[in-house]
Amino acid sequence: MKDIKLPITQTFSLTIDNMSIAVELENGQLMAPLGEMVNESISAITEKARSNGGKVLYATTSIEQQLEGLLLRYFMGPFVQHEQRRVLFEREILQSSALSYNSKKELISKIVKEDALLKGEKKNKLQSSLKKIMEWRNAFAHGKIQHDNMQGCFITYYSGGSKQLKLTDEFWSDLEAVFKECSELVKEAGEKLESIEPNK
C-alpha cells in the first residue's frame, strides 16, 4: 500500500531560561548559542507523536463501535435473523452524527447502572475511561503537536480552556492501559447483558 505524504504544519521552539550561557563577541555584543532547534531525533519524536495520535483516533472509533454494539443489543435484543428495523436503527440512529460519542457514553452509563451490568468501582472506571478517551480523541483531532527544547513533545488543544498534554512514554503507557481496560469493561458489560437477557 502506498505511504502517503500530506502537508502538515510543525511547530518547534527554543526556550532560554537565562542568559548565563551568553558569550561576548569581539564587537561587544552578547551572543547566546542556542543549539539545534530541529534535528533527526526531534523530527522522529514528533513523527511518532503524530503516528500515535492517528492510532488514538482509530482506537476511539473501535471503542465507539463497541458502545454501538452494546446499545444495539440492549435496545434490539440479540441478532436472530436479518431484520430491516434493526438495520435502520443501527444505521440511522447509532451510527449517525445525531448520536455523538458523548451521548453514547451517557446512555451506556445509564444502561450499566439500570441493569447492574458492572459492579462498584468498575462502573466508575468505565465512565472515567470513556471520558479520558473522548478528551484524547478531541485533542488529537483538533490540537497541535509541538516540540520545545525544554518541555519536549506536547500537544496543545482547547477543551473548556487551553490545555496541554506532555507526550512522554509514561503518558503513552497510561493511554494504552486506559484503552485496553475500557474495551474489556464494555465487553464485560455486554457479556452480563447477554446473561440476563432471557430474564428481561
ZICORRA-V912232 format. One record per backbone hydrogen bond with DSSP energy under -1.0 kcal/mol. NH is the residue of the N-H (numbers start at 1). CO is the residue of the C=O. E is the energy in kcal/mol with one decimal. If there is no record, write none. Layout:
NH & CO & E
NH & CO & E
This chain:
13 & 147 & -2.3
22 & 19 & -1.9
23 & 31 & -3.3
25 & 29 & -3.4
28 & 25 & -2.0
31 & 23 & -2.7
43 & 39 & -2.5
44 & 40 & -2.1
45 & 41 & -2.0
46 & 42 & -2.3
47 & 43 & -2.1
48 & 44 & -2.3
49 & 45 & -2.1
50 & 46 & -2.1
51 & 47 & -2.4
52 & 48 & -3.0
53 & 49 & -2.4
54 & 50 & -2.0
55 & 51 & -1.7
56 & 52 & -2.0
57 & 53 & -1.8
58 & 54 & -2.1
59 & 55 & -3.0
60 & 56 & -2.2
61 & 57 & -1.7
62 & 58 & -1.8
63 & 59 & -2.3
64 & 60 & -2.7
65 & 61 & -2.1
66 & 62 & -1.8
67 & 63 & -2.2
68 & 64 & -2.4
69 & 65 & -2.2
70 & 66 & -2.2
71 & 67 & -2.6
72 & 68 & -2.8
73 & 69 & -2.2
74 & 70 & -2.3
75 & 71 & -2.7
76 & 72 & -2.6
77 & 73 & -1.5
87 & 83 & -2.0
88 & 84 & -2.7
89 & 85 & -2.2
90 & 86 & -2.4
91 & 87 & -2.8
92 & 88 & -2.7
93 & 89 & -1.4
94 & 89 & -2.0
95 & 90 & -2.2
99 & 96 & -1.1
104 & 100 & -2.4
105 & 101 & -2.6
106 & 102 & -2.3
107 & 103 & -2.4
108 & 104 & -2.7
109 & 105 & -1.9
110 & 106 & -1.9
111 & 107 & -2.3
112 & 108 & -3.0
113 & 109 & -2.0
114 & 110 & -3.1
115 & 111 & -2.6
117 & 112 & -1.8
122 & 119 & -1.8
123 & 120 & -1.0
124 & 120 & -1.0
125 & 121 & -2.6
126 & 122 & -2.3
127 & 123 & -1.9
128 & 124 & -2.6
129 & 125 & -2.6
130 & 126 & -2.7
131 & 127 & -2.1
132 & 128 & -2.4
133 & 129 & -2.7
134 & 130 & -2.0
135 & 131 & -2.2
136 & 132 & -2.8
137 & 133 & -2.7
138 & 134 & -2.3
139 & 135 & -2.3
140 & 136 & -2.6
141 & 137 & -2.1
142 & 138 & -2.2
143 & 139 & -2.4
144 & 156 & -2.5
146 & 154 & -3.3
147 & 11 & -1.9
148 & 152 & -2.1
149 & 13 & -1.8
152 & 148 & -2.7
154 & 146 & -2.4
155 & 165 & -2.4
156 & 144 & -2.2
157 & 163 & -2.1
159 & 161 & -2.6
163 & 157 & -3.2
165 & 155 & -2.5
167 & 153 & -2.3
168 & 166 & -1.6
172 & 168 & -2.3
173 & 169 & -2.3
174 & 170 & -2.4
175 & 171 & -2.7
176 & 172 & -2.4
177 & 173 & -2.2
178 & 174 & -2.4
179 & 175 & -2.4
180 & 176 & -2.4
181 & 177 & -2.6
182 & 178 & -2.6
183 & 179 & -2.3
184 & 180 & -2.1
185 & 181 & -2.4
186 & 182 & -2.4
187 & 183 & -2.1
188 & 184 & -2.6
189 & 185 & -2.4
190 & 186 & -2.2
191 & 187 & -2.2
192 & 188 & -2.2
193 & 189 & -2.4
194 & 190 & -2.2
195 & 191 & -1.8
196 & 192 & -1.4
197 & 193 & -1.2
199 & 196 & -1.3
200 & 197 & -1.6
